[in-house]
Amino acid sequence: MPSSPYNYEPLGPAEFRLLRLLPRPREKDTRKGGGEKGAAKTKRGKGGKKGRKWRAKEGRKIKSLENSELISVKLKTFPISKSPSYQALSYCWGPPEPKQKIRLNKTCQLEIWPELHTALRTFRDLDGTRHPQWIWIDQICINQEDEDEKGVQIGMMGDIYRQADIVTIWAGEGDDKMEESLEMMRRFAFAIGGCPSSRTMGFTVLAMFPEYLESYKALFERPWFTRTWTLQEVLLSRSAQLVCGRSIKGWSELSTIYLRCLEACQSSLGVAMRASLGYGALKPFDSLTRCHERNDRRRYDLEALTLVRQRGCTEPRDKVYGVLGLISPEIRMQITVDTTLDYHTVFKNFAKAFLQHHGPDLFILVPGRFDAEQQSESGSPTDTDRPSWVPDLTLPPLMTHTWSRHKAGRNFSGAAPEHPLFDDDEDSIIKVAGVHMATIKQVYPSLDIEALLPQLDADHVLMRRLGMEGPYFNPAASATARQEIRNFIRRAHSHFGYGGSSTGHAGFIRTLMGGHLYPEWLGENFNPQEEFAQLLTALENESRDVLDNGPVNVFMTSMAEAWKGACLVTIAVPGHDGVSAGIAPMTSKKGDGIFIFFGGSTPVVMRDFGKGGKKSYKVVGPAYVDEFMDGTAFEGRNPLENHEKVTIR
């Protein structure tokens, strides 16, 4: 066993280390003559000179066995621009104890965490993961005791994963059942593809493969699928493979074939079952891939930061550092990775860079701040004094897709001569060009549609026939959920100023959906009264025949996303008779203003905290007001006439 700890040599600019996992040494037969004859000879005489020789040989046998179990690696430094072919490892560090020792460069030892030790021990015996032979593993290839080096290497991680020939995902150890289940994925996908309808798909999934469902659930509940860093490690890769125990699967089989099967089964499986089978674990990777294909960097960056808020990491600052490789280069270049900074400072620095590149769309990420600060018992000045325009990425995302396709003020990004201005004397203050469009008159209680959706979306007949009733699939709860959503829709409509018009008014429907999927879903021949009547009928009907209707299903899913953390508000628009209605963060209050900022995608709710007649605002969060979206707020008027530089703290 090597005894001296490994001392890292400093890295030069744009250098990194790679390791080579060495094969297990062959055990040598130390017995003279070998075989049974040799063994018989060594047993003669336990004392004297022959006994000492026998004991020495037995000691060498034990040492040989120990050496064969000890993991050995070779570590070498390369310029990143001239590196050999290598693979990069994506894994979760897991618990730090008990530490495990490995041999490094023949004569030294290094302590690593147990999960990585298990992975290396498995890889050593799997030829499929040993090519290319060089591997990049952060825990070994970065000096974890050198904060300066860690900062530089974390900043290079995007390039490291981009340049790797393949990224190997270590999902953890697996048993025979798990490995068999992974091998069944191709058959699973083939069976789904041959089903004539989504309802038949549900039967196929649950009836044909029930013995594998628990294994799929167990796989997608593993920590790797919930961690912040894993997003960029896979999305930046040229190709990837998942290793679970001794089973190796191509990432594409999971991210495309299997995911598409789950999407096709939505109406039969229901939200809860589909999520437990891996849809929630795989969809974030797919969402970012689709944003990238649209070549919309603004939306891509917002999507990445929204997903980060749903994922875990040990250090909160990694909510930024863990996705730097994905974020627009213009933002990334302004961020210096410093692992000694507190996460409040990291979030603030990132917010400044985001504002300078994407403008006021940063405010889309703010909802939840007021809730967290009002409920905080610590009263920490670090939390409450953070500027309102700095999102807290440790909080879960709210109103997730009200921003996805709109351009309330984007047509006027050139109307203001500059991006948000930072105060030279106080860097917590910014000034943004915009127009005060309306004031909130009343805030109404909302409904957690997302919590009710699993009850509404599950096929209870199918579940009963398969003996899978369970807590998620309760027909009585489904009837209650339908009624609650119907009552909410009726209450919401009563606050819209449509006079005697039907609840099928297109503007009302768009508001309920937060504008999501509009106008693609409505289409040119869409009849809002007819389609909306079908929805209301479906909510009263226990039969799944109507709810299996595609537009109705999409409608309910869109509502759940739009109203997450949101409430209904009525607003007064200067120069307009009556009131309008819209969606705003649940922390909105009567008297809050609704602004449109030049260059922004959505209206924003702002709260005046000014004193002595001087207006000074804090950001509450984005809003959806149907007549303000898609640039229609300024039709027939010059936005520059009433614009102002809004001071935001």
C-alpha positions as CSV (number, residue, x, y, z in Angstrom):
1,M,0.0,0.0,0.0
2,P,1.5,3.4,-1.0
3,S,1.8,5.6,2.0
4,S,2.7,9.1,0.8
5,P,-0.3,11.4,0.0
6,Y,-0.4,12.8,-3.6
7,N,0.9,16.4,-4.0
8,Y,-0.7,18.2,-7.0
9,E,1.6,20.2,-9.3
10,P,0.1,23.6,-10.2
11,L,-1.7,23.8,-13.5
12,G,-0.7,26.3,-16.2
13,P,-3.2,28.4,-18.2
14,A,-5.8,26.3,-20.1
15,E,-4.4,23.1,-18.7
16,F,-6.2,20.2,-17.1
17,R,-5.5,16.8,-15.8
18,L,-6.8,13.4,-17.1
19,L,-6.5,10.0,-15.5
20,R,-6.1,6.5,-16.8
21,L,-7.8,3.7,-14.9
22,L,-5.3,0.9,-14.7
23,P,-6.5,-2.8,-15.0
24,R,-6.6,-5.1,-12.0
25,P,-3.2,-6.8,-11.5
26,R,-3.2,-10.5,-12.2
27,E,-2.8,-12.6,-9.1
28,K,0.4,-14.6,-9.2
29,D,0.8,-18.1,-7.7
30,T,3.7,-17.5,-5.2
31,R,3.9,-21.2,-4.4
32,K,7.0,-23.0,-5.6
33,G,6.0,-25.3,-8.4
34,G,2.4,-24.1,-8.4
35,G,-0.6,-26.2,-8.4
36,E,-1.3,-29.0,-5.9
37,K,2.2,-30.3,-5.9
38,G,3.6,-26.9,-5.0
39,A,1.0,-26.5,-2.4
40,A,1.9,-29.8,-0.8
41,K,5.5,-28.7,-0.6
42,T,4.8,-25.5,1.2
43,K,2.8,-27.3,3.8
44,R,5.8,-29.3,5.0
45,G,7.2,-28.1,8.3
46,K,5.8,-24.9,10.0
47,G,8.9,-24.2,12.0
48,G,12.5,-23.4,11.3
49,K,13.9,-22.1,8.0
50,K,11.2,-23.8,5.8
51,G,8.4,-22.5,8.1
52,R,9.7,-18.9,7.7
53,K,9.8,-19.3,3.9
54,W,6.3,-20.6,3.9
55,R,4.9,-17.8,6.0
56,A,6.7,-15.2,3.8
57,K,5.2,-16.7,0.7
58,E,1.7,-16.7,2.3
59,G,2.2,-13.0,3.2
60,R,3.1,-12.2,-0.4
61,K,-0.1,-14.0,-1.5
62,I,-2.2,-11.8,0.9
63,K,-0.4,-8.7,-0.3
64,S,-1.0,-9.7,-3.9
65,L,-4.7,-10.1,-3.2
66,E,-4.8,-6.6,-1.5
67,N,-3.0,-5.0,-4.5
68,S,-5.5,-6.6,-6.9
69,E,-8.4,-5.0,-5.0
70,L,-6.7,-1.5,-4.7
71,I,-7.8,0.8,-7.5
72,S,-4.8,2.3,-9.4
73,V,-4.8,5.3,-11.7
74,K,-2.3,7.4,-13.6
75,L,-2.8,11.1,-13.6
76,K,-1.2,13.4,-16.2
77,T,-1.5,17.1,-17.2
78,F,-2.5,18.2,-20.8
79,P,-3.2,21.5,-22.5
80,I,-7.0,21.4,-23.2
81,S,-6.3,22.4,-26.8
82,K,-4.0,19.4,-27.3
83,S,-5.5,16.7,-25.2
84,P,-5.8,13.1,-26.2
85,S,-9.2,11.4,-26.7
86,Y,-11.0,11.2,-23.3
87,Q,-14.3,10.5,-21.7
88,A,-15.8,12.7,-18.9
89,L,-17.6,11.3,-16.0
90,S,-21.0,12.7,-14.8
91,Y,-22.0,11.4,-11.3
92,C,-23.2,12.5,-7.9
93,W,-20.6,12.8,-5.2
94,G,-22.9,11.3,-2.5
95,P,-21.9,11.1,1.2
96,P,-18.2,11.8,2.0
97,E,-17.7,9.0,4.4
98,P,-16.1,6.5,4.7
99,K,-13.3,7.7,2.6
100,Q,-11.6,5.2,0.2
101,K,-7.9,5.1,-0.8
102,I,-6.7,4.7,-4.3
103,R,-3.1,4.4,-5.7
104,L,-2.1,7.3,-7.8
105,N,1.0,7.3,-10.1
106,K,2.3,4.0,-8.6
107,T,3.7,5.5,-5.4
108,C,1.1,7.9,-3.9
109,Q,-2.3,7.6,-2.4
110,L,-5.4,9.8,-2.6
111,E,-8.6,9.6,-0.6
112,I,-11.9,9.7,-2.6
113,W,-15.6,9.5,-1.7
114,P,-17.3,6.1,-1.6
115,E,-19.6,6.6,-4.6
116,L,-16.7,7.5,-6.9
117,H,-14.8,4.5,-5.6
118,T,-17.7,2.2,-6.4
119,A,-17.9,3.6,-9.9
120,L,-14.2,3.2,-10.6
121,R,-14.3,-0.4,-9.3
122,T,-17.2,-1.1,-11.7
123,F,-15.6,0.6,-14.6
124,R,-12.3,-1.3,-14.2
125,D,-14.2,-4.5,-15.0
126,L,-16.4,-3.1,-17.8
127,D,-14.5,-2.9,-21.1
128,G,-17.3,-0.8,-22.6
129,T,-16.5,2.2,-20.3
130,R,-12.7,2.0,-20.7
131,H,-12.6,3.5,-24.2
132,P,-11.2,6.1,-24.6
133,Q,-8.7,5.2,-21.9
134,W,-8.2,8.7,-20.5
135,I,-11.0,10.0,-18.2
136,W,-11.8,13.4,-16.7
137,I,-13.2,13.2,-13.2
138,D,-13.6,16.4,-11.2
139,Q,-12.9,14.9,-7.8
140,I,-9.5,13.6,-8.8
141,C,-8.5,15.8,-11.7
142,I,-9.0,19.0,-9.7
143,N,-7.1,19.8,-6.6
144,Q,-9.9,20.1,-4.1
145,E,-7.8,21.9,-1.6
146,D,-6.9,24.7,-3.9
147,E,-9.8,27.2,-4.2
148,D,-8.0,29.2,-7.0
149,E,-7.6,26.1,-9.1
150,K,-11.2,25.0,-8.4
151,G,-12.4,28.4,-9.7
152,V,-10.4,28.2,-12.9
153,Q,-11.3,24.6,-13.6
154,I,-15.1,25.1,-12.9
155,G,-15.0,27.9,-15.4
156,M,-13.5,25.4,-17.9
157,M,-16.0,22.7,-17.3
158,G,-18.2,23.7,-20.3
159,D,-15.2,23.2,-22.6
160,I,-14.2,20.0,-20.9
161,Y,-17.5,18.3,-21.4
162,R,-17.9,19.7,-25.0
163,Q,-14.5,18.2,-26.0
164,A,-15.0,14.8,-24.4
165,D,-15.5,12.0,-27.0
166,I,-18.2,10.6,-24.7
167,V,-19.8,11.5,-21.3
168,T,-20.3,8.5,-19.1
169,I,-23.2,8.8,-16.6
170,W,-22.8,6.8,-13.4
171,A,-26.3,6.3,-12.0
172,G,-25.1,4.0,-9.2
173,E,-25.1,0.3,-8.5
174,G,-27.7,-2.0,-9.9
175,D,-29.1,-5.4,-9.2
176,D,-30.1,-8.1,-11.7
177,K,-33.7,-6.8,-11.9
178,M,-32.6,-3.2,-12.7
179,E,-30.2,-4.4,-15.4
180,E,-32.9,-6.6,-16.9
181,S,-35.3,-3.7,-16.9
182,L,-32.9,-1.5,-18.7
183,E,-32.4,-4.1,-21.4
184,M,-36.2,-4.2,-21.8
185,M,-36.4,-0.6,-22.8
186,R,-36.2,-1.4,-26.6
187,R,-39.0,-3.9,-26.3
188,F,-41.0,-1.4,-24.3
189,A,-40.6,1.3,-27.0
190,F,-41.4,-1.2,-29.8
191,A,-44.6,-2.3,-28.1
192,I,-45.7,1.3,-27.5
193,G,-45.1,2.2,-31.2
194,G,-47.4,-0.6,-32.3
195,C,-50.4,0.6,-30.3
196,P,-53.3,2.2,-32.3
197,S,-54.4,4.6,-29.6
198,S,-53.1,6.3,-26.4
199,R,-55.6,4.4,-24.3
200,T,-54.2,1.1,-25.7
201,M,-50.7,2.4,-24.9
202,G,-51.6,2.7,-21.3
203,F,-52.8,-0.9,-21.1
204,T,-49.6,-2.0,-22.9
205,V,-47.3,-0.2,-20.5
206,L,-49.0,-1.2,-17.3
207,A,-50.2,-4.7,-18.3
208,M,-47.3,-6.0,-20.4
209,F,-44.5,-4.6,-18.2
210,P,-45.7,-4.4,-14.6
211,E,-42.8,-6.3,-13.3
212,Y,-40.4,-3.6,-14.6
213,L,-42.2,-0.5,-13.5
214,E,-40.8,-0.5,-10.0
215,S,-37.3,-0.7,-11.4
216,Y,-37.9,2.2,-13.8
217,K,-39.3,4.2,-10.9
218,A,-36.2,3.3,-8.7
219,L,-33.9,4.3,-11.6
220,F,-35.4,7.8,-12.1
221,E,-35.6,8.5,-8.4
222,R,-31.8,8.3,-8.2
223,P,-30.0,11.5,-7.2
224,W,-28.2,12.0,-10.6
225,F,-31.6,12.9,-12.2
226,T,-32.2,15.7,-9.7
227,R,-28.8,17.5,-9.6
228,T,-27.9,20.9,-11.0
229,W,-24.6,20.0,-12.6
230,T,-25.9,17.0,-14.6
231,L,-27.8,19.3,-17.0
232,Q,-24.8,20.8,-18.6
233,E,-22.7,17.7,-18.3
234,V,-25.0,15.8,-20.7
235,L,-26.4,18.6,-22.8
236,L,-22.9,19.8,-23.8
237,S,-21.7,16.3,-24.7
238,R,-21.2,14.9,-28.2
239,S,-22.7,11.6,-27.0
240,A,-23.4,10.0,-23.7
241,Q,-24.0,6.6,-22.1
242,L,-25.6,5.7,-18.9
243,V,-24.1,3.0,-16.6
244,C,-26.1,1.5,-13.9
245,G,-24.3,-1.4,-12.3
246,R,-23.0,-3.5,-15.1
247,S,-25.7,-2.3,-17.6
248,I,-24.7,0.3,-20.3
249,K,-27.4,2.1,-22.2
250,G,-27.1,4.9,-24.8
251,W,-28.5,8.2,-23.5
252,S,-30.5,8.7,-26.7
253,E,-32.5,5.6,-25.8
254,L,-33.7,7.3,-22.7
255,S,-33.9,10.9,-23.9
256,T,-35.7,10.2,-27.1
257,I,-37.3,6.8,-27.5
258,Y,-38.4,6.2,-23.9
259,L,-39.4,9.8,-23.3
260,R,-41.5,9.9,-26.5
261,C,-43.3,6.8,-25.3
262,L,-44.2,8.4,-22.0
263,E,-45.5,11.5,-23.8
264,A,-47.7,9.3,-26.1
265,C,-49.1,7.6,-23.0
266,Q,-50.1,10.9,-21.2
267,S,-53.8,10.5,-21.3
268,S,-53.8,6.9,-20.2
269,L,-51.1,6.9,-17.5
270,G,-52.0,10.2,-15.9
271,V,-49.6,12.9,-14.6
272,A,-48.5,11.1,-11.4
273,M,-47.7,7.7,-12.9
274,R,-46.0,9.2,-16.0
275,A,-43.8,11.4,-13.8
276,S,-42.8,8.5,-11.6
277,L,-41.8,6.5,-14.6
278,G,-39.2,9.1,-15.6
279,Y,-41.0,11.8,-17.5
280,G,-40.1,14.5,-14.9
281,A,-36.5,13.3,-14.8
282,L,-35.9,13.3,-18.5
283,K,-38.1,16.2,-19.7
284,P,-35.7,19.0,-18.5
285,F,-33.0,17.7,-20.9
286,D,-35.5,17.5,-23.7
287,S,-36.9,21.0,-23.0
288,L,-33.4,22.6,-23.3
289,T,-32.6,20.7,-26.4
290,R,-35.7,22.0,-28.1
291,C,-34.9,25.6,-27.1
292,H,-31.5,25.2,-28.6
293,E,-32.9,23.9,-31.8
294,R,-35.1,27.0,-32.0
295,N,-31.9,29.2,-31.7
296,D,-33.6,31.4,-29.1
297,R,-30.9,32.3,-26.6
298,R,-33.1,34.4,-24.4
299,R,-35.7,31.6,-24.0
300,Y,-32.9,29.0,-23.6
301,D,-31.2,31.0,-20.8
302,L,-34.6,31.5,-19.0
303,E,-35.5,27.9,-19.4
304,A,-32.1,26.8,-17.9
305,L,-32.5,29.0,-14.9
306,T,-36.1,27.9,-14.4
307,L,-34.9,24.2,-14.4
308,V,-32.0,25.0,-12.1
309,R,-34.5,26.1,-9.4
310,Q,-36.1,22.6,-9.5
311,R,-32.7,20.8,-9.0
312,G,-30.4,20.3,-6.0
313,C,-26.8,21.1,-5.3
314,T,-24.7,21.2,-2.1
315,E,-23.5,24.8,-2.6
316,P,-26.2,27.3,-3.5
317,R,-23.8,29.3,-5.7
318,D,-23.6,26.2,-7.9
319,K,-27.1,27.2,-9.1
320,V,-25.1,29.6,-11.3
321,Y,-21.7,27.9,-11.6
322,G,-23.3,24.6,-12.5
323,V,-25.0,25.9,-15.7
324,L,-22.4,28.4,-16.8
325,G,-21.5,26.2,-19.7
326,L,-25.1,26.4,-21.0
327,I,-25.7,30.1,-20.6
328,S,-25.1,32.6,-23.4
329,P,-21.3,33.4,-23.9
330,E,-22.0,37.1,-23.5
331,I,-23.2,36.4,-19.9
332,R,-20.7,33.7,-19.1
333,M,-17.7,36.0,-20.0
334,Q,-18.8,38.5,-17.3
335,I,-18.8,35.8,-14.6
336,T,-15.6,35.0,-12.7
337,V,-15.9,31.7,-10.8
338,D,-14.9,32.3,-7.2
339,T,-15.7,29.4,-4.8
340,T,-15.0,31.6,-1.8
341,L,-17.9,34.0,-2.5
342,D,-21.2,33.7,-0.7
343,Y,-24.2,32.7,-2.9
344,H,-25.9,36.1,-2.4
345,T,-23.0,37.8,-4.1
346,V,-22.8,35.2,-6.9
347,F,-26.6,35.6,-7.6
348,K,-26.2,39.4,-7.7
349,N,-23.2,39.3,-10.1
350,F,-25.1,36.9,-12.3
351,A,-28.2,39.1,-12.3
352,K,-26.2,42.1,-13.4
353,A,-24.7,40.2,-16.3
354,F,-28.1,38.9,-17.3
355,L,-29.7,42.3,-17.2
356,Q,-26.9,43.7,-19.5
357,H,-27.5,41.0,-22.1
358,H,-31.2,40.1,-22.0
359,G,-32.6,43.2,-20.2
360,P,-35.7,43.2,-18.0
361,D,-36.6,39.6,-18.8
362,L,-34.6,38.8,-15.6
363,F,-37.7,39.9,-13.7
364,I,-39.5,36.8,-14.9
365,L,-37.4,34.8,-12.5
366,V,-38.2,36.9,-9.4
367,P,-41.5,35.4,-8.1
368,G,-41.3,33.9,-4.6
369,R,-38.9,36.5,-3.2
370,F,-41.5,38.3,-1.2
371,D,-43.0,35.1,0.2
372,A,-39.6,33.9,1.4
373,E,-38.6,37.1,3.0
374,Q,-42.0,37.6,4.8
375,Q,-41.9,34.1,6.1
376,S,-38.2,34.2,7.2
377,E,-37.8,34.0,10.9
378,S,-34.2,34.8,10.9
379,G,-34.6,38.3,9.6
380,S,-31.1,38.0,8.1
381,P,-30.1,41.3,6.5
382,T,-28.3,39.2,3.8
383,D,-31.6,37.9,2.6
384,T,-33.9,40.9,3.0
385,D,-31.4,43.5,1.8
386,R,-30.7,41.7,-1.4
387,P,-32.1,43.9,-4.3
388,S,-35.6,42.8,-5.4
389,W,-34.4,42.5,-9.0
390,V,-32.0,39.6,-8.0
391,P,-33.7,36.3,-8.3
392,D,-33.3,33.7,-5.5
393,L,-32.4,30.6,-7.5
394,T,-32.8,28.5,-4.4
395,L,-36.6,28.9,-4.4
396,P,-38.8,26.8,-6.6
397,P,-40.0,28.3,-9.9
398,L,-43.4,30.0,-10.1
399,M,-45.5,31.0,-13.1
400,T,-43.2,29.0,-15.2
401,H,-44.4,29.7,-18.7
402,T,-46.2,33.0,-18.8
403,W,-43.1,34.4,-20.6
404,S,-42.4,31.7,-23.2
405,R,-43.8,33.2,-26.4
406,H,-44.6,36.9,-25.7
407,K,-43.0,40.2,-26.6
408,A,-45.0,42.8,-24.6
409,G,-42.2,45.4,-24.8
410,R,-39.6,43.6,-27.0
411,N,-40.6,45.6,-30.1
412,F,-39.4,48.7,-28.2
413,S,-36.0,47.4,-27.0
414,G,-34.5,50.1,-29.2
415,A,-36.8,52.8,-27.9
416,A,-34.6,53.2,-24.8
417,P,-31.0,54.2,-25.6
418,E,-29.4,51.9,-23.1
419,H,-29.8,48.7,-21.1
420,P,-30.6,48.9,-17.3
421,L,-28.4,51.5,-15.6
422,F,-26.6,50.7,-12.5
423,D,-26.1,53.4,-9.9
424,D,-22.4,54.2,-9.4
425,D,-22.9,55.1,-5.8
426,E,-25.2,52.2,-4.8
427,D,-25.0,49.0,-6.9
428,S,-28.3,47.7,-5.5
429,I,-30.2,50.3,-7.5
430,I,-31.0,50.0,-11.2
431,K,-33.0,52.3,-13.6
432,V,-35.0,50.7,-16.4
433,A,-37.0,52.5,-19.1
434,G,-40.7,51.5,-19.1
435,V,-44.3,52.6,-18.9
436,H,-46.7,52.3,-16.0
437,M,-49.7,50.6,-17.7
438,A,-52.2,49.8,-15.0
439,T,-52.9,49.5,-11.3
440,I,-54.1,46.3,-9.5
441,K,-57.6,47.0,-8.1
442,Q,-58.3,43.6,-6.4
443,V,-56.5,40.3,-5.7
444,Y,-58.6,37.1,-5.6
445,P,-57.8,33.7,-4.1
446,S,-56.4,31.2,-6.5
447,L,-56.4,27.5,-6.9
448,D,-53.5,25.0,-7.0
449,I,-54.5,23.4,-10.3
450,E,-51.2,21.5,-10.5
451,A,-52.0,19.6,-7.3
452,L,-55.5,18.7,-8.6
453,L,-54.3,17.7,-12.1
454,P,-53.1,14.2,-11.2
455,Q,-56.6,13.4,-9.9
456,L,-58.2,14.8,-13.1
457,D,-55.7,13.2,-15.5
458,A,-55.6,9.6,-14.3
459,D,-57.5,7.0,-16.1
460,H,-59.4,5.5,-13.1
461,V,-61.1,2.7,-15.1
462,L,-57.7,1.6,-16.4
463,M,-56.2,1.7,-12.9
464,R,-59.0,-0.3,-11.3
465,R,-58.8,-3.0,-14.0
466,L,-55.1,-3.4,-13.3
467,G,-55.5,-3.4,-9.5
468,M,-53.5,-0.1,-9.2
469,E,-56.1,2.1,-7.5
470,G,-53.8,3.7,-4.9
471,P,-53.8,7.2,-3.5
472,Y,-53.1,8.9,-6.8
473,F,-56.1,7.2,-8.5
474,N,-59.1,7.9,-6.4
475,P,-62.4,8.5,-8.4
476,A,-64.0,10.4,-5.5
477,A,-61.0,12.8,-5.4
478,S,-61.2,13.2,-9.2
479,A,-64.9,14.3,-8.9
480,T,-63.9,16.9,-6.3
481,A,-61.0,18.1,-8.4
482,R,-63.2,18.6,-11.4
483,Q,-65.8,20.6,-9.5
484,E,-63.1,22.8,-7.9
485,I,-61.6,23.7,-11.2
486,R,-65.0,24.4,-12.7
487,N,-65.9,26.7,-9.9
488,F,-62.6,28.5,-10.2
489,I,-63.2,29.1,-13.9
490,R,-66.7,30.5,-13.3
491,R,-65.4,32.8,-10.5
492,A,-62.6,34.0,-12.7
493,H,-65.0,34.8,-15.5
494,S,-67.2,36.9,-13.3
495,H,-64.4,39.4,-12.9
496,F,-63.8,40.0,-16.6
497,G,-65.4,42.9,-18.2
498,Y,-67.1,41.1,-21.1
499,G,-70.6,42.0,-20.2
500,G,-73.0,39.3,-21.4
501,S,-70.6,37.5,-23.6
502,S,-69.9,33.8,-23.1
503,T,-67.2,32.2,-21.0
504,G,-65.8,31.1,-24.4
505,H,-64.4,34.6,-25.0
506,A,-61.0,34.0,-26.6
507,G,-59.3,36.6,-24.4
508,F,-60.6,34.8,-21.3
509,I,-59.4,31.4,-22.5
510,R,-55.9,32.8,-23.3
511,T,-55.7,34.3,-19.8
512,L,-56.6,31.0,-18.2
513,M,-53.8,29.4,-20.1
514,G,-51.3,32.2,-19.4
515,G,-51.1,32.6,-23.2
516,H,-49.4,29.2,-23.3
517,L,-49.5,27.5,-26.8
518,Y,-51.4,30.4,-28.2
519,P,-52.1,30.9,-31.2
520,E,-50.9,27.4,-32.3
521,W,-53.4,25.6,-30.2
522,L,-56.4,27.8,-31.0
523,G,-55.7,27.8,-34.7
524,E,-57.5,29.7,-37.5
525,N,-60.7,27.7,-37.2
526,F,-60.9,27.6,-33.5
527,N,-64.3,28.1,-32.0
528,P,-63.7,29.3,-28.4
529,Q,-67.3,28.9,-27.3
530,E,-67.6,25.3,-28.6
531,E,-64.2,24.1,-27.3
532,F,-64.6,25.8,-23.9
533,A,-68.1,24.2,-23.6
534,Q,-66.4,20.8,-24.1
535,L,-64.0,21.6,-21.2
536,L,-66.8,22.6,-18.8
537,T,-68.8,19.4,-19.8
538,A,-65.7,17.3,-19.2
539,L,-65.1,18.7,-15.8
540,E,-68.7,17.6,-14.8
541,N,-68.4,14.2,-16.4
542,E,-66.8,11.2,-14.7
543,S,-66.2,9.6,-18.1
544,R,-62.7,9.9,-19.4
545,D,-64.0,9.9,-23.1
546,V,-64.1,13.7,-23.2
547,L,-60.9,14.3,-21.2
548,D,-59.0,12.1,-23.6
549,N,-59.7,14.9,-26.2
550,G,-56.3,16.4,-27.1
551,P,-57.2,20.1,-26.9
552,V,-58.9,19.7,-23.5
553,N,-55.9,17.8,-22.1
554,V,-53.5,20.5,-23.4
555,F,-55.8,23.2,-21.9
556,M,-55.7,21.7,-18.4
557,T,-51.9,21.2,-18.5
558,S,-51.4,24.8,-19.6
559,M,-53.6,26.1,-16.8
560,A,-51.6,24.1,-14.3
561,E,-48.3,25.8,-15.5
562,A,-49.8,29.3,-15.8
563,W,-51.3,29.4,-12.4
564,K,-48.5,27.9,-10.4
565,G,-47.8,30.4,-7.6
566,A,-50.2,32.9,-9.3
567,C,-53.5,34.6,-8.5
568,L,-56.3,36.4,-10.4
569,V,-56.2,40.1,-10.3
570,T,-58.4,42.9,-11.7
571,I,-56.7,46.0,-13.0
572,A,-57.7,49.6,-13.9
573,V,-56.1,50.9,-17.1
574,P,-56.0,54.7,-17.4
575,G,-58.2,55.9,-20.2
576,H,-60.2,52.7,-20.4
577,D,-63.7,52.1,-19.0
578,G,-64.3,49.3,-16.5
579,V,-61.7,46.8,-15.4
580,S,-59.6,44.1,-17.0
581,A,-58.3,40.9,-15.4
582,G,-55.1,39.0,-15.5
583,I,-52.6,36.7,-13.8
584,A,-50.1,38.0,-11.3
585,P,-47.8,36.5,-8.5
586,M,-49.6,35.4,-5.4
587,T,-47.7,38.0,-3.5
588,S,-49.3,40.9,-5.4
589,K,-51.3,43.4,-3.5
590,K,-54.0,46.0,-4.2
591,G,-52.3,49.2,-5.5
592,D,-49.3,47.4,-7.1
593,G,-48.5,48.8,-10.5
594,I,-48.2,46.9,-13.7
595,F,-45.3,48.1,-16.0
596,I,-44.1,47.2,-19.4
597,F,-40.3,47.6,-19.7
598,F,-38.7,48.2,-23.1
599,G,-37.1,45.0,-24.2
600,G,-39.1,42.8,-21.9
601,S,-41.4,39.9,-22.8
602,T,-44.1,40.3,-20.2
603,P,-45.7,43.0,-18.0
604,V,-44.2,43.1,-14.5
605,V,-45.9,43.8,-11.2
606,M,-44.0,46.5,-9.2
607,R,-44.5,47.8,-5.7
608,D,-43.7,51.4,-4.7
609,F,-41.5,51.6,-1.7
610,G,-40.6,55.3,-2.2
611,K,-40.5,57.9,0.5
612,G,-41.0,61.6,0.5
613,G,-42.7,61.7,-2.8
614,K,-39.8,59.9,-4.6
615,K,-40.9,56.8,-6.4
616,S,-38.8,53.7,-5.8
617,Y,-40.0,50.2,-6.7
618,K,-39.4,46.6,-5.9
619,V,-40.0,43.8,-8.4
620,V,-42.9,41.4,-7.4
621,G,-42.9,39.3,-10.6
622,P,-44.2,38.9,-14.2
623,A,-47.9,39.2,-15.1
624,Y,-50.2,38.1,-17.9
625,V,-52.7,40.7,-19.1
626,D,-54.2,39.6,-22.4
627,E,-54.5,43.1,-24.0
628,F,-50.9,43.9,-23.1
629,M,-49.2,40.9,-24.7
630,D,-47.4,40.6,-28.1
631,G,-46.8,44.3,-28.4
632,T,-50.6,45.2,-28.5
633,A,-50.3,47.5,-25.4
634,F,-48.8,50.3,-27.5
635,E,-51.0,50.0,-30.6
636,G,-52.1,53.5,-31.7
637,R,-49.8,55.3,-29.3
638,N,-46.2,56.3,-28.9
639,P,-44.7,54.5,-26.0
640,L,-42.0,57.2,-25.7
641,E,-44.6,59.8,-24.7
642,N,-45.2,58.4,-21.3
643,H,-42.1,56.3,-20.6
644,E,-40.0,56.9,-17.5
645,K,-36.8,55.6,-16.0
646,V,-38.1,53.4,-13.2
647,T,-35.9,53.3,-10.1
648,I,-35.8,49.7,-8.8
649,R,-34.2,48.6,-5.6
